[in-house]
């Protein structure tokens, strides 16, 4: 399925402060066509944007923040002003084709307020834009229609006998807009020769609950006679009683047949229309606007358009309106921002607004097509929530599979070291010549057995894990973990005279899974002892550091080393061994890598044959 046909595809691209792409999700891959390997770490986030649109982006920011030049990094400007930017972009795909996207750029910050890069979210709106362009063309025709066709619309409340007329209908009847309207107001202008026909038609419409089109004459106060055509619809309540009749009235005296073609457009207009003059006064609204905002045309005529905006927008809107009239053009209002209108009862409504200038004999008017996007916003939230839930479920399943896959290895491998240690201590115990030596060795027996029991209990608890959040992440001391590791491996340390030193001053603690960290220490330290050089006393140095806010831990030894040219690609593979040793199983490094990556980290190795190895763990932020 192509991106254009899938409205749920959301591209998410994270960049560093240097604007280099650091993360690139599958949605971005689908939309742009580039593989993550082609983008992450090498491409900038504007590499798929058009240069002219980037320049426009900068100009908009310069105008927004009153900057005198566009020679700046726009993303840093957003971060400095703690703002985001949402707008339409033309996206250039890998195959050279393009599509229209709605893109939101949001700066990321650490808790201390420093910038941590940016997130760009991309959604393909090519089809939506086509629909909007079609609707905009219809709305522009509708705006002209109410004047060109000499047409007005009306609403008759059959319960209260109140009537609402559009401003054009007042003009047709040459009635002052302030006049209070009823059905009798209209009927008083019906030509005497047509009164019976009109009365009968209205009564029949109420009775049949269907409005019958009327063509009749009216006689104005000036004595002028016009021919008008009434079209309408009967509205009933849940009980089927007639409560309202709505319709249009068109002066067809001179151009009846030509102008009547616009009737369909007037009735089928999908958006609310509000027309404003250069002073910001409302000149006309359509019935969709009346329904949306709850006002009649009489209530809004010559009123400031800010009456339809929440109070927080009013001061800024007056300035924006003045700027627009200086250079009027068809465009969206408030691009990249969430806009709200406010109805007669004070209820805020999420809306989209498209502005179009209209040149008239009285000056420039602006037509605003206002669309209620309440349903759209709810739908977008459901899509985003569903996507988040699916991603969370996928992460949980991945973690669960990883836990299940390596649990058996953890169980067998982590127990092998203490059991082997017990065997070593047993040999020492048999060879002990004095009671004191046996007592000291027996104390080590107790310590190893205690740690073996603790390891068993910990692994049992790990097996009960239900999800990632229950992995018992806690604050751990590197020194305490190392001390426990030394006790577990005490037999091997004595047998080899191994020297283990450490430096945890830079970062003595970490938030981590205890079972994983103990396993990592046990595997890397025991390996360093196991694969010692025959002519050297084993020396192991463990150091904790912090680099760019990320904790790192290194294990350095002077052992046999590994030929990375030969074995580099499979060093962390399962059941891969690189030295002849009776206890080599090829499980320890595999487990260590799985555990580190399950916590979002990364492990690397540097090694030279007969010189030793350095294993470095970079923990997740």
VENFENLIN-V127571 format. One record per residue. N is the residue number from 1. RES is the residue in one letter. SS is DSSP state (alpha for helix, beta for strand, coil for the rest). PSI is psi in whole degrees, -180 to 180 (none if undefined). OMEGA is omega in whole degrees, 0 to 359 (* if undefined). Layout:
N&RES&SS&PSI&OMEGA  N&RES&SS&PSI&OMEGA
This chain:
1&X&coil&136&182  2&X&coil&156&180  3&X&alpha&-36&184  4&X&alpha&-22&183  5&X&alpha&4&181  6&X&coil&97&185  7&X&coil&-8&184  8&X&coil&-5&181  9&X&coil&120&179  10&X&beta&121&177  11&X&beta&129&179  12&X&beta&121&182  13&X&beta&119&177  14&X&beta&141&180  15&X&beta&159&177  16&X&coil&178&177  17&X&coil&-23&178  18&X&coil&10&176  19&X&coil&22&176  20&X&beta&134&183  21&X&beta&126&180  22&X&beta&-25&178  23&X&beta&149&190  24&X&beta&104&189  25&X&coil&175&184  26&X&alpha&-30&178  27&X&alpha&-41&177  28&X&alpha&-38&177  29&X&alpha&-45&181  30&X&alpha&-42&184  31&X&alpha&-44&187  32&X&alpha&-24&179  33&X&coil&-7&179  34&X&coil&140&172  35&X&coil&153&178  36&X&alpha&-37&181  37&X&alpha&-27&179  38&X&alpha&-20&188  39&X&alpha&-47&188  40&X&coil&125&176  41&X&coil&-9&184  42&X&coil&-29&183  43&X&coil&150&174  44&X&beta&158&185  45&X&coil&-13&178  46&X&coil&14&182  47&X&coil&-19&180  48&X&coil&16&180  49&X&beta&156&178  50&X&coil&139&184  51&X&alpha&-40&183  52&X&alpha&-32&178  53&X&alpha&-32&175  54&X&alpha&-41&178  55&X&alpha&-42&177  56&X&alpha&-40&177  57&X&alpha&-46&179  58&X&alpha&-41&180  59&X&alpha&-40&179  60&X&alpha&-43&179  61&X&alpha&-38&178  62&X&alpha&-41&178  63&X&alpha&-39&182  64&X&alpha&-41&185  65&X&coil&15&174  66&X&coil&49&177  67&X&coil&143&185  68&X&coil&-8&181  69&X&coil&163&176  70&X&coil&15&179  71&X&coil&73&180  72&X&coil&165&175  73&X&coil&110&185  74&X&alpha&-30&182  75&X&alpha&-36&177  76&X&alpha&-35&178  77&X&alpha&-42&178  78&X&alpha&-44&182  79&X&alpha&-42&181  80&X&alpha&-31&180  81&X&coil&9&179  82&X&coil&47&185  83&X&coil&166&173  84&X&beta&176&181  85&X&beta&129&178  86&X&beta&129&182  87&X&beta&178&177  88&X&beta&138&178  89&X&beta&151&169  90&X&beta&116&184  91&X&beta&128&179  92&X&beta&116&182  93&X&coil&169&181  94&X&coil&-36&182  95&X&coil&6&177  96&X&coil&-12&178  97&X&coil&169&182  98&X&beta&161&171  99&X&beta&159&180  100&X&beta&131&182  101&X&beta&150&168  102&X&beta&121&186  103&X&beta&131&176  104&X&beta&128&179  105&X&beta&123&182  106&X&beta&122&177  107&X&beta&146&174  108&X&beta&144&181  109&X&beta&151&172  110&X&coil&173&179  111&X&coil&-26&179  112&X&coil&3&176  113&X&coil&-6&180  114&X&coil&147&182  115&X&beta&140&180  116&X&beta&23&180  117&X&beta&-160&187  118&X&beta&154&175  119&X&beta&128&174  120&X&beta&126&178  121&X&beta&127&187  122&X&beta&133&175  123&X&beta&129&181  124&X&beta&119&180  125&X&coil&26&182  126&X&alpha&-50&180  127&X&alpha&-40&179  128&X&alpha&-41&180  129&X&alpha&-37&179  130&X&alpha&-44&178  131&X&alpha&-43&180  132&X&alpha&-41&179  133&X&alpha&-40&178  134&X&alpha&-43&180  135&X&alpha&-38&180  136&X&alpha&-40&177  137&X&alpha&-41&178  138&X&alpha&-40&181  139&X&alpha&-38&178  140&X&alpha&-40&177  141&X&alpha&-40&180  142&X&alpha&-42&180  143&X&alpha&-43&179  144&X&alpha&-31&187  145&X&alpha&-40&185  146&X&alpha&-23&176  147&X&alpha&-45&185  148&X&alpha&-40&185  149&X&coil&-1&182  150&X&coil&45&185  151&X&beta&146&174  152&X&beta&165&176  153&X&beta&158&186  154&X&beta&159&177  155&X&beta&129&179  156&X&beta&117&175  157&X&beta&108&185  158&X&coil&-13&179  159&X&coil&-48&183  160&X&coil&-9&183  161&X&coil&12&177  162&X&beta&146&181  163&X&beta&139&175  164&X&beta&132&178  165&X&beta&148&169  166&X&coil&166&183  167&X&alpha&-35&179  168&X&alpha&-30&180  169&X&alpha&-36&173  170&X&alpha&-41&180  171&X&alpha&-42&182  172&X&alpha&-42&182  173&X&alpha&-3&181  174&X&coil&45&180  175&X&coil&143&179  176&X&coil&136&184  177&X&coil&-22&181  178&X&coil&-7&183  179&X&coil&136&178  180&X&coil&130&187  181&X&coil&142&170  182&X&beta&177&177  183&X&alpha&-37&181  184&X&alpha&-29&176  185&X&alpha&-50&178  186&X&alpha&-47&187  187&X&alpha&-27&181  188&X&coil&-20&179  189&X&coil&-7&179  190&X&beta&134&180  191&X&coil&137&182  192&X&alpha&-33&181  193&X&alpha&-11&182  194&X&alpha&2&186  195&X&alpha&-42&182  196&X&alpha&-42&179  197&X&alpha&-44&181  198&X&alpha&-46&181  199&X&alpha&-45&180  200&X&alpha&-41&182  201&X&alpha&-42&180  202&X&alpha&-42&179  203&X&alpha&-41&180  204&X&alpha&-36&178  205&X&alpha&-41&178  206&X&alpha&-41&183  207&X&alpha&-45&183  208&X&alpha&-7&182  209&X&coil&37&179  210&X&coil&127&183  211&X&coil&129&179  212&X&coil&124&183  213&X&coil&142&183  214&X&beta&139&171  215&X&beta&115&184  216&X&beta&176&182  217&X&beta&151&171  218&X&beta&150&178  219&X&beta&118&185  220&X&coil&169&180  221&X&coil&-28&180  222&X&coil&-5&183  223&X&coil&-7&180  224&X&coil&140&178  225&X&beta&131&177  226&X&beta&157&173  227&X&beta&127&180  228&X&beta&154&175  229&X&beta&129&178  230&X&beta&129&172  231&X&beta&144&183  232&X&beta&-175&180  233&X&beta&139&180  234&X&beta&129&180  235&X&beta&132&179  236&X&beta&160&176  237&X&coil&-171&183  238&X&coil&-25&180  239&X&coil&-7&181  240&X&coil&5&179  241&X&coil&143&179  242&X&beta&126&180  243&X&beta&-18&184  244&X&beta&147&170  245&X&beta&128&180  246&X&beta&154&181  247&X&beta&-172&180  248&X&beta&154&176  249&X&beta&124&184  250&X&beta&133&174  251&X&beta&109&183  252&X&coil&23&183  253&X&coil&-48&185  254&X&coil&-42&186  255&X&coil&51&188  256&X&alpha&-53&187  257&X&alpha&-36&181  258&X&alpha&-44&186  259&X&alpha&-25&184  260&X&alpha&-17&179  261&X&alpha&-26&182  262&X&alpha&-6&181  263&X&alpha&-43&180  264&X&alpha&-41&179  265&X&alpha&-41&181  266&X&alpha&-42&182  267&X&alpha&-28&186  268&X&alpha&9&180  269&X&coil&123&183  270&X&coil&-23&185  271&X&coil&156&171  272&X&beta&139&182  273&X&beta&131&177  274&X&beta&121&181  275&X&beta&131&188  276&X&beta&144&176  277&X&coil&-178&185  278&X&coil&-20&178  279&X&coil&4&179  280&X&coil&17&180  281&X&beta&137&181  282&X&beta&125&179  283&X&beta&-26&183  284&X&beta&144&169  285&X&beta&155&176  286&X&coil&178&185  287&X&alpha&-26&175  288&X&alpha&-37&177  289&X&alpha&-39&177  290&X&alpha&-42&179  291&X&alpha&-40&183  292&X&alpha&-46&186  293&X&alpha&-13&176  294&X&coil&5&180  295&X&coil&154&169  296&X&coil&165&178  297&X&alpha&-34&179  298&X&alpha&-34&181  299&X&alpha&-25&185  300&X&alpha&-18&183  301&X&coil&127&180  302&X&coil&14&174  303&X&coil&151&178  304&X&beta&139&182  305&X&alpha&-22&178  306&X&alpha&-13&176  307&X&alpha&-25&182  308&X&alpha&8&182  309&X&beta&146&173  310&X&coil&152&186  311&X&alpha&-33&184  312&X&alpha&-18&181  313&X&alpha&-15&196  314&X&alpha&-50&184  315&X&alpha&-46&181  316&X&alpha&-35&184  317&X&alpha&-38&180  318&X&alpha&-40&178  319&X&alpha&-43&179  320&X&alpha&-40&181  321&X&alpha&-42&180  322&X&alpha&-41&178  323&X&alpha&-39&181  324&X&alpha&-42&182  325&X&alpha&-23&176  326&X&alpha&-39&177  327&X&coil&76&183  328&X&coil&136&176  329&X&coil&160&178  330&X&coil&123&180  331&X&beta&171&174  332&X&beta&149&177  333&X&coil&135&177  334&X&coil&43&182  335&X&coil&134&179  336&X&coil&1&181  337&X&coil&155&173  338&X&coil&124&180  339&X&beta&148&178  340&X&beta&141&169  341&X&beta&174&179  342&X&beta&132&184  343&X&coil&-177&185  344&X&coil&-28&183  345&X&coil&8&177  346&X&coil&9&180  347&X&coil&127&178  348&X&beta&140&184  349&X&beta&124&174  350&X&beta&131&187  351&X&beta&161&166  352&X&beta&141&183  353&X&beta&131&173  354&X&beta&131&184  355&X&beta&138&177  356&X&beta&128&178  357&X&beta&144&177  358&X&beta&120&178  359&X&beta&123&180  360&X&beta&174&178  361&X&coil&-24&181  362&X&coil&2&181  363&X&beta&-172&181  364&X&beta&128&172  365&X&beta&155&177  366&X&beta&127&177  367&X&beta&124&179  368&X&beta&118&174  369&X&beta&115&187  370&X&beta&124&182  371&X&beta&128&175  372&X&beta&117&183  373&X&coil&27&179  374&X&alpha&-49&181  375&X&alpha&-41&180  376&X&alpha&-43&180  377&X&alpha&-39&178  378&X&alpha&-41&180  379&X&alpha&-43&179  380&X&alpha&-40&180  381&X&alpha&-41&179  382&X&alpha&-39&180  383&X&alpha&-47&181  384&X&alpha&-43&179  385&X&alpha&-41&180  386&X&alpha&-42&180  387&X&alpha&-44&179  388&X&alpha&-40&179  389&X&alpha&-42&180  390&X&alpha&-42&180  391&X&alpha&-41&179  392&X&alpha&-43&179  393&X&alpha&-41&179  394&X&alpha&-44&179  395&X&alpha&-43&181  396&X&alpha&-43&180  397&X&alpha&-41&178  398&X&alpha&-46&180  399&X&alpha&-42&181  400&X&alpha&-44&178  401&X&alpha&-42&179  402&X&alpha&-43&180  403&X&alpha&-44&181  404&X&alpha&-38&183  405&X&alpha&-40&185  406&X&alpha&-1&182  407&X&alpha&-42&179  408&X&alpha&-41&178  409&X&alpha&-43&180  410&X&alpha&-45&183  411&X&alpha&-52&184  412&X&alpha&-45&186  413&X&alpha&-44&182  414&X&alpha&-23&177  415&X&alpha&-22&182  416&X&alpha&-41&183  417&X&alpha&-51&179  418&X&alpha&-35&178  419&X&alpha&-44&177  420&X&alpha&-39&179  421&X&alpha&-40&177  422&X&alpha&-40&178  423&X&alpha&-42&179  424&X&alpha&-45&179  425&X&alpha&-36&179  426&X&alpha&-41&178  427&X&alpha&-43&177  428&X&alpha&-39&182  429&X&alpha&-41&180  430&X&alpha&-36&183  431&X&alpha&-8&182  432&X&coil&137&184  433&X&coil&-20&182  434&X&coil&160&179  435&X&alpha&-38&181  436&X&alpha&-43&179  437&X&alpha&-41&181  438&X&alpha&-38&178  439&X&alpha&-45&180  440&X&alpha&-42&178  441&X&alpha&-35&179  442&X&alpha&-36&176  443&X&alpha&-38&177  444&X&alpha&-35&174  445&X&alpha&-47&182  446&X&alpha&-42&181  447&X&alpha&-46&181  448&X&alpha&-42&179  449&X&alpha&-39&178  450&X&alpha&-46&180  451&X&alpha&-34&177  452&X&alpha&-42&177  453&X&alpha&-43&179  454&X&alpha&-41&179  455&X&alpha&-44&178  456&X&alpha&-45&180  457&X&alpha&-41&180  458&X&alpha&-43&180  459&X&alpha&-35&176  460&X&alpha&-42&178  461&X&alpha&-38&179  462&X&alpha&-35&180  463&X&alpha&-26&181  464&X&coil&-5&183  465&X&coil&132&181  466&X&coil&-32&179  467&X&coil&176&186  468&X&alpha&-36&185  469&X&alpha&-17&181  470&X&alpha&22&182  471&X&coil&8&177  472&X&coil&53&173  473&X&beta&127&183  474&X&beta&168&179  475&X&beta&118&184  476&X&beta&147&177  477&X&beta&124&177  478&X&alpha&-40&183  479&X&alpha&-41&180  480&X&alpha&-39&178  481&X&alpha&-42&179  482&X&alpha&-41&180  483&X&alpha&-42&178  484&X&alpha&-39&179  485&X&alpha&-42&179  486&X&alpha&-40&180  487&X&alpha&-42&180  488&X&alpha&-37&183  489&X&coil&20&186  490&X&alpha&-38&180  491&X&alpha&-46&181  492&X&alpha&-35&179  493&X&alpha&-42&179  494&X&alpha&-44&185  495&X&alpha&-32&185  496&X&alpha&-4&185  497&X&coil&31&183  498&X&coil&141&176  499&X&beta&120&182  500&X&beta&122&177  501&X&beta&165&184  502&X&beta&163&175  503&X&beta&102&181  504&X&coil&19&185  505&X&coil&-34&184  506&X&coil&-35&180  507&X&coil&89&188  508&X&coil&-18&185  509&X&beta&167&178  510&X&beta&147&172  511&X&beta&113&187  512&X&beta&171&174  513&X&beta&125&183  514&X&alpha&-44&182  515&X&alpha&-36&180  516&X&alpha&-45&183  517&X&alpha&-40&177  518&X&alpha&-41&179  519&X&alpha&-41&179  520&X&alpha&-48&178  521&X&alpha&-46&184  522&X&alpha&-45&182  523&X&alpha&-49&186  524&X&alpha&-38&179  525&X&alpha&-44&181  526&X&alpha&-37&176  527&X&alpha&-41&181  528&X&alpha&-35&178  529&X&alpha&-44&184  530&X&alpha&-43&185  531&X&coil&46&179  532&X&coil&156&174  533&X&coil&141&185  534&X&coil&-31&184  535&X&coil&12&182  536&X&coil&147&170  537&X&coil&129&182  538&X&coil&129&176  539&X&beta&125&183  540&X&beta&128&179  541&X&beta&124&183  542&X&beta&128&184  543&X&beta&137&176  544&X&beta&133&180  545&X&beta&171&176  546&X&beta&128&181  547&X&beta&118&182  548&X&coil&41&177  549&X&coil&3&182  550&X&beta&132&179  551&X&beta&141&178  552&X&beta&151&180  553&X&beta&128&182  554&X&beta&142&177  555&X&beta&111&183  556&X&beta&134&178  557&X&beta&170&179  558&X&coil&35&186  559&X&coil&-152&185  560&X&coil&-28&183  561&X&coil&171&184  562&X&coil&138&176  563&X&coil&95&185  564&X&alpha&-28&178  565&X&alpha&-39&183  566&X&alpha&-39&188  567&X&alpha&4&188  568&X&alpha&-40&185  569&X&alpha&-19&184  570&X&alpha&15&186  571&X&coil&-31&180  572&X&coil&16&181  573&X&coil&157&180  574&X&coil&135&177  575&X&coil&26&177  576&X&coil&122&178  577&X&coil&151&187  578&X&coil&1&179  579&X&coil&153&176  580&X&coil&106&180  581&X&coil&132&185  582&X&coil&-28&182  583&X&coil&3&182  584&X&coil&120&181  585&X&coil&-16&181  586&X&coil&30&182  587&X&coil&-36&188  588&X&alpha&-52&182  589&X&alpha&-36&176  590&X&alpha&-48&180  591&X&alpha&-42&181  592&X&alpha&-45&179  593&X&alpha&-45&180  594&X&alpha&-44&182  595&X&alpha&-43&180  596&X&alpha&-47&183  597&X&alpha&-30&177  598&X&alpha&-27&178  599&X&coil&10&176  600&X&coil&12&182  601&X&coil&-168&182  602&X&beta&141&178  603&X&beta&137&179  604&X&beta&165&182  605&X&beta&142&169  606&X&beta&134&184  607&X&beta&148&173  608&X&beta&138&181  609&X&coil&133&180  610&X&coil&4&177  611&X&coil&-32&181  612&X&beta&-177&184  613&X&beta&155&173  614&X&beta&115&175  615&X&beta&126&183  616&X&beta&128&179  617&X&beta&125&175  618&X&beta&111&185  619&X&coil&157&177  620&X&coil&146&177  621&X&coil&none&*
